[in-house]
Amino acid sequence: MTKTVSTTAHGSALTTAVLGRRPFRGWLVSAAATVMTTYGVDLAATGFGLLLVTLVSGLGLAHGVVVAAWVASYVVWWLGLRVNLQANVNLLERTGTSTNLLSKGAFDLATRLGGDRRTRRLAACAAYLAAELALEVPYYVGAFGLAAFTDLVSTDNALMFLTGANLGAAVAVYAVARATHHVLTRRFASFETDWVPGDYLADYYSRVEPDEEETIAYFVEAMRQVPAGRPMLFFGVGPTLHHVFLAATVASEIHLGDYLPGNLAEIRRWLDHDPEAHDWRPFVRYTLQCEGVARPTDAEVSAREELTRQRVTRLVEVDGRVPAVKTGDYSTVVSAYCADSATSDHASWSAFMGHVLDRVGVEGRLLTAALRRSSGYHVGGRYFPSAHVDERDVRAVIEAAWGQGTASVETRHLPAQAAHGYDGIVLAQARRPSGGNGVA
Ligand SMILES: C[S@@+](CC[C@H](N)C(=O)[O-])C[C@H]1O[C@@H](n2cnc3c(N)ncnc32)[C@H](O)[C@@H]1O
């Protein structure tokens, strides 16, 4: 089941997200990048081609060897290009720009026509490949033209030139891929050096924002299906407790996990009644309302806070990038805005999610939430990455691990959140079947 709830009518969030809010800037940047990369690749290809001819033309290589080298050079060229195609689609998804104008055009067109992620990526790669193949034509015309109509160049020399050109192009496109990757990773702030728990709390948790109204309401409902009286893990909880209050009446004990000790220290302050700790009372009140208490009193809010303090028995450092040492040890894992908000590409997100899923025991539950099709979000004026996932990705990653029909996925469109860097969220719950992974 994939359900979509829209809080306001909104045109095409995806088009805005992918094509950007300043589309002309995207085209200008792509045009400049295309000129630079085409010029660079041409320079490298011609240089390597001439160098190879100069180096080997006097060696008297057999024609078969020359032909074999020419064929092999295409394999090397393809390997370099493949890395660059991947980097280019990442760049398109996250910034709306490309190192190839044709590729950007194909990607934007596929987006406007409502193509899914795979179609958009395929369109971008096909167009890039077509442009690269078209650039081969002048080399063939030049090399074989000289060989056919003059005595200056033999056929083998022409093939050697093309072999060198392919190798040069491979090196150059690989360099373009590395540069693209560098631009993408430099653009984002890092958790290790830039994350300030207080900034995150001030920017997102000064009041109950629309995304959290939706997330908490969804988790409260999902909690009704969760096995009671068992330990529960919150994976990537950050410096927050707003999702923990709804688990306090269900879990026997609660373990809170995050990558950053600074986040856990912030939670510790709240557990210890530090007067400087964040005020979660508006979130507790909203949680109680979602549970059916129409007007929660101050005493009821305080009682839930105290119950939560009693239930939280462990604060643990976790790292979703690496497999869990102990798997399947929780009957319920809650992981909200973690894997998607800690990774910058689909492959890393998918691996991260796999490690979170592994923590859930047989017949246990995962409750999760992700920013929808977001490239990143702002915290304290810094820009952190998001893996640009959507409801299909979330369903696919869960069902690949646990089998068809194990996940229930919903989306919420939240245009009011756009200033943070996203205008939708994905909410999901899943039950790990008995009989091992992949069996529904
Ligand atoms: C956007 S915050 C979400 C926090 C909280 N779940 C919430 O809903 O507000 C992303 C969290 O992912 C955590 N994180 C970053 N890298 C991580 C990693 N490798 N393993 C586990 N958590 C990580 C960060 O410390 C941060 O707390």
The ligand as an ORCA input file, in Angstrom:
! r2SCAN-3c Opt
* xyz 0 1
  C      18.592     14.791     10.635
  S      19.205     14.043     12.074
  C      17.782     13.135     12.639
  C      17.710     13.076     14.123
  C      16.369     12.585     14.675
  N      16.112     11.198     14.342
  C      15.224     13.461     14.240
  O      14.207     12.925     13.782
  O      15.326     14.670     14.371
  C      20.279     12.825     11.397
  C      20.982     12.049     12.477
  O      21.782     11.038     11.864
  C      22.912     10.868     12.683
  N      23.974     10.204     11.919
  C      24.850     10.757     11.046
  N      25.702      9.831     10.575
  C      25.355      8.670     11.176
  C      25.871      7.353     11.117
  N      26.911      7.049     10.345
  N      25.267      6.396     11.861
  C      24.196      6.680     12.638
  N      23.674      7.917     12.738
  C      24.241      8.895     12.020
  C      23.299     12.267     13.090
  O      24.123     12.293     14.224
  C      21.925     12.876     13.325
  O      21.561     12.740     14.658
*
